[in-house]
Amino acid sequence: MAANKQNGKRFSYYIYNTMVDIFDRLKKAEGDLGQYRSKSDGYFMFPILEGEIGPHMKFNGKEVLNWSLNNYLGLANHPEVRKADAEAAAQFGMAAPMGARMMSGQTKWHIELEHRLAAFVKRPAAYLVNFGYQAMLSIIDSLVCRKDVIVYDSEAHACIMDGLRLHMGKRFVYQHNNMESLRKQLEHATTLAEEQGGGILVITEGVFGMAGDLGHLKDIVALKKDFKFRLMIDDAHGFGTMGPTGAGTDEHYGVQKDVDVYFATFAKAMAGIGGFVASEKYIVDNLRYNMRSQIFAKSLPMPMVIGAMKRLELIQTRPELREKLWSIAHALQKGLREEGFNLGNTESAVTPVYLNGSVPEGTNVVVDLRENYGIFCSIVVYPVVPKGVLMLRVIPTAAHTMEDVQRTIAAFKEVKDKLDAGKYQSEEMQNMKLSKD
Ligand SMILES: Cc1ncc(COP(=O)(O)O)c(C=O)c1O
């Protein structure tokens, strides 16, 4: 029993022993995704794909036609990339350089790659980052202060959402790609920023990685006439794939000058690890000295840096890779649309195939595609898409062939017919997979 004094009166209360062991709680509360672990581990989630990265890999001991990698340009297994990676690993090892860039991890190659990246995306300066996700948290954290207001697209990637959590000031969300909604939020943000003596940062994506639609950069930039704000884009899926030279979605729209901070990861078209942020030199210098996820983390290893230079060189000198990606993406999207599939508003290589069905039906679709058609792609279900909707997320790459495209369209057509006929309603197929657990 504990005692306390309030308004001059003594009162007592009991402290009940409500403490729990954290580990006991975690046994039951597995989390949003973890709740599906027992049914999905190793199959729907954490599947093991074996073999060399590319369209033809092995899953569960069987050959599958793989549409689930963001290896857009097919660079992951490009012979010149493999050679550059191997030579850099042989020359430098995987450890070098040791320490954070600021302390002991700086090299002339890191700096050289930054110059090349900055020139490619037509910005005065660029800075390498270790992982895109972590970097985005710190970019947001470094760019704004408590008085500033962030306005962001409702479908922004998790790294942006998590970066927003670090922001001590206000943030306003606008409906996905809805310019009327953005205008309204900018009005609110302007009032607040004026009151507080702060500024406004708008954040969106170049290519939205789930649905494949583009951030409406031209329209957003046009709002700069009416509002005062800085614009940052996460172009993870646009870098290397969009624009006449592959420099990104802002190049595609012709608005590079008006996108104040450009960010991309090496995890997609570059088929590597790391990423970069590009902007005015004084902004990049500011970020170099303030991004905590980079200051307090080890520098990108040399093979990643040398390997990234080779990848960048191929993006710049082999437009045929991007042309091949687009010919595969267009053939796939055209063929699926002709067969009556709904692909939403994609304008990028990302090809979402929307179907109507329940989550159990969706799992049966995936099992059938993998086990009987030898086709491997990811599935997205409620709550990422509305209830009753299933999305097969198909990622074409320059390494796919037209034969792969035809085979996939034919398989999807059969699967859709079965789905519409209610053939996936039985639990038999799920059990087939579950019995392997
Ligand atoms: C839009 C977007 N931003 C950021 C990231 C994170 O990049 P990284 O894998 O380099 O951490 C991803 C996924 O990789 C992404 O799709």
The ligand as a Gaussian input file, in Angstrom:
#p B3LYP/6-31G(d) Opt

LIG

0 1
 C       10.281000       3.277000     -51.563000
 C       11.377000       2.656000     -50.769000
 N       12.149000       3.448000     -49.987000
 C       13.134000       2.945000     -49.247000
 C       13.412000       1.602000     -49.236000
 C       14.497000       1.091000     -48.337000
 O       15.691000       0.916000     -49.010000
 P       16.831000      -0.070000     -48.445000
 O       16.448000      -1.447000     -48.864000
 O       18.076000       0.417000     -49.111000
 O       16.881000       0.080000     -46.971000
 C       12.654000       0.743000     -50.033000
 C       12.914000      -0.713000     -50.084000
 O       13.965000      -1.228000     -50.223000
 C       11.612000       1.285000     -50.829000
 O       10.849000       0.506000     -51.591000

